[in-house]
């Protein structure tokens, strides 16, 4: 389920979904998070790929997770830098 700030939690990570003209507001909607053998993740909604997270981006998120636990809002600050928006 997508949160109001357009993030989705997956396997302990908070993933930011970038803006998409086709689906400008997907808060409170179900999305598919697909994990591939090579380690990258995709977030899809109604068949459209909204974001791709490389294996290296996920590794950086995992490395920053311990630091992020100390943040008040619990959001990962680097998330927006680690996404690749598709179809926007």
Rosetta blueprint (number, residue, H / E / L):
1 X L
2 X L
3 X L
4 X L
5 X L
6 X L
7 X E
8 X E
9 X E
10 X E
11 X L
12 X L
13 X E
14 X E
15 X E
16 X E
17 X L
18 X L
19 X L
20 X L
21 X L
22 X L
23 X L
24 X L
25 X L
26 X L
27 X L
28 X L
29 X L
30 X L
31 X L
32 X E
33 X E
34 X E
35 X E
36 X L
37 X L
38 X L
39 X L
40 X L
41 X E
42 X E
43 X E
44 X E
45 X E
46 X L
47 X L
48 X E
49 X E
50 X E
51 X E
52 X E
53 X E
54 X L
55 X H
56 X H
57 X H
58 X H
59 X H
60 X H
61 X H
62 X H
63 X H
64 X H
65 X H
66 X H
67 X H
68 X H
69 X L
70 X L
71 X L
72 X L
73 X L
74 X L
75 X L
76 X L
77 X L
78 X L
79 X H
80 X H
81 X H
82 X H
83 X L
84 X E
85 X E
86 X L
87 X L
88 X L
